[in-house]
Amino acid sequence: MNEIKQKLKDFNELVMFQHSIFSLPFIFIAMVVAADGWFGFKLLFLGVLAALSARNFAMGVNRYADIDIDGDNPRTASRPSVDGRLDASSILIFTGVNALAFIIVALLINDVAFKLSVPILLVLASYSYFKRFSALAHLILGVSLGLAPIAGVVAVEATVHTWAFMLSVGVMFWVAGFDLLYSLQDIDFDQERGLHSIPSRYGAEATLFISAIFHALTVLFWAFFVTCAELGFFAYLAVFASAMMLGYEHYLVRKDFTQIDRAFFTINGYLGIVFFILIVFDRMVS
């Protein structure tokens, strides 16, 4: 029993289960808006399963693909995929099981979700290899999480609205922007290994500037989302609150690079939750 618990703990550390908080709120934001309120317990359950299995698959691919890179990076050398706690075969099985689970859940949702399931998995897997040849990997990660609202509205209505596209593009720039800040930690290592990233190619100052532009675009597209979806005051308040939180994130990182983890995990985690709560409240009072 203790061995099983330890394996579960190792897999949890492998995929950083708690970071699912970045994508989950925006799936449910799209579902709430598409359903104009409560979308039912079935879709709640299936939505959670789809989000978790998709993210576990993406993280599994990433950890497997990066075993050699992570082993040489002092920041990542203690990951279970590197230090021997989880071997490559276990990671591949874990990844395959989650891919299958995602496809099955999509089938249970509706035909459109099922048809999109494999293409979505291919996009999610592509990020892990992009940084080996392109600095656009940050945007690929953004696209991966930006698919969450699309998946949410497809689950409810089996179609995609303009407002869902605006929400998704906002998520794409949000994720790409904070991934740029997070990547500043590896700027020297990426340069030494010849890995492609915006920090390693253009330097820290340019990265901070580009990240700020991405987050300005985030706020803009989320404002478009609220307008296109014809939402109310609290939805606009969600956009304003997001702008303030992103501004504080950039303040922290510019002030002290040791604050990157706090900016990346804490602030962005709260941002999604606050956005979701305000959208729900907006639907309740409208």
N, C-alpha and C positions, 0 to 999 in steps of 0.2 A: 504493500500500500504506500509506504513512504517513497519507494522508487517511482511509482506512478505519479504521486504528488510532485516529485522533483522534476519529472519529465514535463508535466503540465506547466510547472513554473518556468522551465527552460523555454518551452514554446511560447509562453506569454512574454518572456523577455525577448525572444527572437522577433516577434511581430509588434511588440510594444502595444498590447491590446488597448491600453487606456487612450492611445492617440486616435482611436476611432471617433473620438469626439469631434475631430475636424470635419468629417464628412457626414455623420449622422444628422446633425441639425438641418443641413441644407436639403437632404432627401426629404425630411419631414416638412420643411417649409414649403417645398414644391407640392407635396401631397395635401397639405392643409389648404393651400391656395387653390389647387385643382379641384378639390372636393368642396371648396367654400366652407370648410369647417372639418368636423370629425370624419375620418375616412374608414373607420371600422377596425376592429381588433385583428381581423384576418390580415389586412394589409400592413398593420402595425407589426405583427409577428413576422410576416414574410419580408417586409422592408428591412427589419433589423437583421434577419438571416442573410439577406442579399448583400447588405452593406458589409457585414462582418466577414462573410466568405470571400467577397471580392477583395477586401483589403488584406485578408490573410493570404490570399493567392498572390497579390501584388508584392507583399512583403516577403513571402516565401521565395518568389522569383528573384527579388532583389538581393536577399541574403545569400542565396545559392550562387548567383552570378558574381557577387562581390567577395566571395570567400578569400580569394588571393589578395584583393585590394585591402579589405578590412584587416587582414592579418598583418599588414605592414604599417597600418595607421595606428599610432598609439591611442587615439581617441576611441577606436572601434575594436581594438585587439582583444577585448574581454567579452565580446559577443559570443553567445552559445554556438554559433555557426563557425567560429574561429578557434575557440579554446578547447574543442573536443567534446563538449557536452552533447552536441547534436551532430551526427555525421551527415554527409551529403545525401545519402539514401533516405534518411529520415526526413530531411527537409524537402526532398523531391516528392515523397509520399504525402507529406502534409500539404504541399502545394497542389498536387493532383486531386486530393480529396476535397479541398476547398474549391477548386475549379469545377469539379463535378457537382458539388453542393450548390454553387451559384447557378449553374445551368438548370438544375432540377427546380430550384426555387423560382427562377425566371419562368419556367414552364408552368408552374403552379399559379403564377400571377396572371399572365395572358400571352397570347400568341406573339404580339409585338415584342414584349419583353424577352421571350424565348429566342426570337430571331436576332435580337440585338446582343444576346448574352455572349456569344463567342467573339464577335468583333470588339465588344467592350473588354473582354479578357485579353485580347491581343494588344489593345491600347495600353492596358495596365502593365502588361509584361514588357512593353517596348521601352519604358523609362529606364529600366535597369541597364540597358545597353547603349542608350543615347549618349551618355556622358563619355563614352569611349571614343566618340567621333564628332560630337557637336555640343556647343555651349547652349543650345536650345533645350537641353535636358530639363531645365527649370520650368519651361513652358509645357513640356510633355507631362511633367508631374502635375502641373496646373490643370491640364486637360483631363488627366486621369481623375482627379477629384472633382473637376467641373462636370463630369458625367453624372454625378450624384443627383443634382436636381432634375436632369433629363430623365434619369431612371425613376425618380419619384413621380413625375407627372405621367410618364408612360404607364406606371403601375396603376394609376387611378383612371386615366382616360384613354390609354392606348394611342396617344398622339402627343405632339409637342407644340406648345404655343410660343408665340413671340416672347412673352414675358419669361417663360422658362429658359429660353435661349439667353436672354439678358442676364438672368440670375446665374446661369452657368458660366457665362463669360466673366462675370464679376468674380465668381469663385476661382476661375482659372487664374486671373490676375492676382487675386488675394494669395493663393497658394504659391504661385511663382514668385511673388514678392517676398513672402516670408521665407521661402526656400533659399532665395538669394542671400538673405541675412544669415540664415543658418549655415550656408556654405562658406561664409567668411572664416569659420573655424578651421577649414581645411585648405585655405588658400595656398599655403606653402607646400603642403603634401601634394595637392593636385598639380602644382607646377613641377615638382620633382618627378612625379609619376607620369607626366604628360597627359593628365586627365583634362577633359574639356569642361570648363565651367566659366561663367562670366567673371567671378572673382579672380580666377587664375589667369584669365586672358587680359582683363582690363584693369584689375586692381580694386582696392577697397573703396576708394572714393567714388569711382564710376559705378561700382555695384550698389552703393548706398543711394546714389542718384537714380539709377534704373529701378531699384526696388521702390523708391518713393513714387516714381512715375507709374509703376504697375499698381500701387495701392491707390493712387489718385484715380486711375482707370477703374479700379474695383468699386470705389464709391460712386463713380459716374454710372457704371452699368447697373449697380444695385438701385440707383435712383431711377434709371430707365425701367427696371423691373417693376418697381412700385407703381410707376406711372402707367406702364402698359397693362398691368394687372388691375388697375383702378382700385388700388388699396387706399387706406385712409391715413389719418394722422400718426397712429402708432407705428405704421410701417415706415413712414418717413423718419420718425424718431429712431427706428432701428438703423436706418442708413446713417443718420447723424451720429448716433452712438458708436457705430462702426468706424466712422471717420475719426472720432476722438480717440478711440482705442488704438487705431493704426498709427495715428500721430504720436501717441505716447510710446508705442512700440519703437518707432524710429528714434524718438528722443532717448530712450534707454540705450539702444544699440550705439548711437552716435556718441553718447556720453561715456560708455564703457563696454567694450566687446565681451567682457565677462558676463554681461547681462543678456547675452544672446539666448541662452537656454530659457531664462525667465520670459523674455519677449516672445520666443517661439512657442513654448508650451502653454504658459499660463494665460497670457493675454489673448492669443488666438483661440484657445479653448473657451475662454469666457465670451469671446466675441460671438462665436456660433450659437452659444446658449442664449445670450441676450437677444440676438437677432430672432431666434426661434420664438422665444417667449413673447416678444413684442408683436410678431406676426400673428401668433395665436390670439393674443389680446385684441389685436386689430380686427380679426375675424369675429371675435365674440361680441364686440360692441358695434359692429357695422350693421 
